[in-house]
Amino acid sequence: MNLKKMVEQVLKEFPKSRDSDQWLTLKIWAKYYPSKIKEEEYTDDQGVERIRKYVLLNDILNLPREDAVKRYRAIFQNNLGMYPPTCIEVVRKRKQNEFAWYRLVKEST
């Protein structure tokens, strides 16, 4: 399965992923690359046993990068109007960033 299809599947399956590119990227890693996710048990400061999940630095090079995931997410949301964000604050923030980017480009030409 290619990255575009992975992004779409996670956007469809997990609405929270529509609001955060980081969360979307981590969900793709966990769902499609589980062998790269390492786990170890530990005890926190309150004595509660927990599981820590992590990725080795060498393995990060073999996982999809957040910027590539973000591009596909933007295509689905901005170009195709699919899988909109679930949080209005995310919509507002992205619009502000888009206007600032357009202003910067206009000023530099």
Secondary structure, DSSP 8 states (H G I E B T S, - for coil): --HHHHHHHHHHH-GGGGT-HHHHHHHHHHHH-GGG-EEEEEE-TTS-EEEEEE--HHHHTTS--HHHHHHHHHIIIIIS--S--S-HHHHHHHHHHHHHHHHHHHHH-
